[in-house]
Amino acid sequence: LNKKLEYNYGEDDALVSMVGRCVESDAQTKGGASYKYRVCPFDRSEQDSLSLGKFAEVSYAEDGASATMKFTGGAKCWNGPERSMTATLVCGSTDRMTSVDEPSVCEYTSVVETPMMCTNSLVARAKEEHDELEKSAKPEHSDELK
């Protein structure tokens, strides 16, 4: 419990509500095999019932647009390293895993969308960008009619 109190849950502790929850996705390999991937923020990551690691650390992008969670010490690969997962959390309308990849043997990456990453400052920046785009798209008014 003390360790969980020390975790960095991001701006306004936005990710604290993800503790105890998992996000899952079914994925198919190029060879046709199907797997269920699971990321449980601040806890663990799995491929079916196989461990891809326990939560090790979290870091946040300077602009607050994403969080990167590393899970290490997973099940040992046959003739390889222990499995690991790097999950990138981004702003999205629902909790869902949008991609899973294995860029290196037994080292997995995933992208997880969650409303918890839609922080106040990120929403404010998006609104400012929207307002600027809207402003630049409006035609200039002219009093001269010919």
VEXDREN-2710 file (C-alpha; in Angstrom, 1 decimal):
% VEXDREN-2710
k/r/px/py/pz
1/LEU/0.0/0.0/0.0
2/ASN/2.8/2.4/0.9
3/LYS/4.5/1.8/-2.5
4/LYS/1.2/2.6/-4.3
5/LEU/0.9/5.9/-2.4
6/GLU/4.4/6.9/-3.7
7/TYR/3.4/6.4/-7.4
8/ASN/3.2/9.4/-9.7
9/TYR/-0.4/9.3/-11.0
10/GLY/0.1/12.3/-13.3
11/GLU/-1.5/15.8/-13.4
12/ASP/-4.2/16.1/-10.7
13/ASP/-3.6/12.4/-10.0
14/ALA/-5.6/11.6/-13.2
15/LEU/-4.5/8.0/-13.4
16/VAL/-5.3/7.0/-9.8
17/SER/-8.7/5.7/-10.9
18/MET/-7.0/3.2/-13.2
19/VAL/-5.5/1.3/-10.2
20/GLY/-7.2/-2.1/-10.1
21/ARG/-8.5/-1.9/-13.7
22/CYS/-7.2/-3.6/-16.8
23/VAL/-7.5/-2.8/-20.5
24/GLU/-7.6/-5.8/-22.9
25/SER/-7.2/-6.4/-26.6
26/ASP/-7.3/-9.4/-28.9
27/ALA/-4.5/-9.4/-31.4
28/GLN/-3.5/-11.8/-34.2
29/THR/0.1/-12.5/-35.2
30/LYS/1.2/-12.5/-38.8
31/GLY/1.3/-16.3/-38.5
32/GLY/-2.4/-16.3/-37.5
33/ALA/-2.1/-17.1/-33.8
34/SER/-4.5/-15.2/-31.5
35/TYR/-3.6/-13.7/-28.2
36/LYS/-5.4/-11.6/-25.5
37/TYR/-3.2/-8.8/-24.2
38/ARG/-3.9/-7.1/-20.9
39/VAL/-2.4/-4.0/-19.4
40/CYS/-3.3/-3.3/-15.8
41/PRO/-1.8/0.2/-15.0
42/PHE/0.4/0.3/-11.9
43/ASP/0.2/-3.5/-11.6
44/ARG/0.9/-6.0/-14.4
45/SER/0.8/-6.8/-18.1
46/GLU/-0.1/-10.2/-19.7
47/GLN/-0.4/-12.1/-22.9
48/ASP/-3.2/-14.6/-22.3
49/SER/-2.1/-16.1/-18.9
50/LEU/1.6/-15.4/-19.6
51/SER/3.3/-12.6/-17.6
52/LEU/4.7/-9.7/-19.7
53/GLY/6.0/-8.1/-16.5
54/LYS/5.1/-6.3/-13.3
55/PHE/4.8/-2.5/-13.1
56/ALA/8.2/-1.0/-12.8
57/GLU/7.9/2.8/-13.6
58/VAL/5.8/5.5/-15.2
59/SER/7.0/8.7/-17.0
60/TYR/5.0/11.5/-18.5
61/ALA/5.6/13.5/-21.6
62/GLU/6.4/17.2/-20.9
63/ASP/3.3/18.4/-22.6
64/GLY/1.1/15.9/-20.6
65/ALA/-0.2/14.2/-23.7
66/SER/1.0/10.7/-22.8
67/ALA/2.2/8.5/-20.1
68/THR/4.7/5.6/-20.6
69/MET/4.4/2.6/-18.3
70/LYS/7.1/0.0/-18.2
71/PHE/6.4/-3.6/-17.1
72/THR/9.5/-5.8/-16.5
73/GLY/10.5/-9.2/-15.2
74/GLY/7.9/-11.2/-17.1
75/ALA/8.0/-14.9/-18.0
76/LYS/11.3/-15.9/-19.5
77/CYS/11.3/-16.4/-23.3
78/TRP/12.6/-19.7/-24.6
79/ASN/16.2/-19.1/-25.4
80/GLY/15.7/-15.3/-24.8
81/PRO/15.2/-12.5/-22.2
82/GLU/12.4/-12.1/-19.7
83/ARG/9.3/-10.7/-21.4
84/SER/8.5/-7.0/-20.9
85/MET/5.9/-4.5/-22.0
86/THR/6.0/-0.7/-22.6
87/ALA/2.5/0.8/-22.7
88/THR/1.9/4.3/-23.9
89/LEU/-1.3/5.8/-22.5
90/VAL/-3.0/8.6/-24.5
91/CYS/-6.2/10.6/-24.4
92/GLY/-9.2/8.8/-25.8
93/SER/-13.0/8.6/-25.3
94/THR/-13.0/5.1/-23.8
95/ASP/-10.5/2.7/-22.2
96/ARG/-9.1/0.6/-25.1
97/MET/-5.9/-0.9/-26.4
98/THR/-5.5/0.4/-29.9
99/SER/-2.3/-1.5/-30.8
100/VAL/0.2/-4.2/-29.7
101/ASP/3.5/-4.9/-31.3
102/GLU/6.6/-7.0/-30.6
103/PRO/9.5/-4.8/-32.0
104/SER/12.1/-7.1/-30.5
105/VAL/12.0/-10.7/-29.3
106/CYS/9.8/-10.8/-26.2
107/GLU/9.7/-7.0/-25.8
108/TYR/6.2/-5.8/-26.4
109/THR/4.7/-2.3/-26.9
110/SER/1.1/-1.1/-26.8
111/VAL/-0.9/2.0/-27.1
112/VAL/-3.8/2.4/-24.6
113/GLU/-6.4/5.2/-25.0
114/THR/-8.2/6.3/-21.8
115/PRO/-10.3/9.4/-20.8
116/MET/-8.0/9.6/-17.7
117/MET/-5.3/11.0/-19.9
118/CYS/-7.6/13.8/-21.1
119/THR/-6.3/16.2/-18.4
120/ASN/-7.6/19.7/-17.9
121/SER/-4.4/21.3/-19.4
122/LEU/-4.6/18.9/-22.4
123/VAL/-8.2/19.7/-23.0
124/ALA/-7.5/23.5/-22.7
125/ARG/-4.7/23.2/-25.2
126/ALA/-6.9/21.3/-27.7
127/LYS/-9.6/23.9/-27.3
128/GLU/-7.1/26.7/-28.0
129/GLU/-5.9/24.9/-31.1
130/HIS/-9.5/24.4/-32.2
131/ASP/-10.4/28.1/-31.7
132/GLU/-7.3/29.2/-33.6
133/LEU/-8.2/26.9/-36.5
134/GLU/-11.8/28.1/-36.5
135/LYS/-10.6/31.7/-36.4
136/SER/-8.2/31.3/-39.3
137/ALA/-10.9/29.5/-41.4
138/LYS/-13.4/32.3/-41.2
139/PRO/-13.3/34.7/-44.1
140/GLU/-12.5/38.3/-43.3
141/HIS/-15.4/40.7/-43.5
142/SER/-15.3/43.7/-45.8
143/ASP/-17.5/46.8/-45.8
144/GLU/-16.8/47.3/-49.4
145/LEU/-19.5/45.8/-51.7
146/LYS/-19.0/46.3/-55.4
END
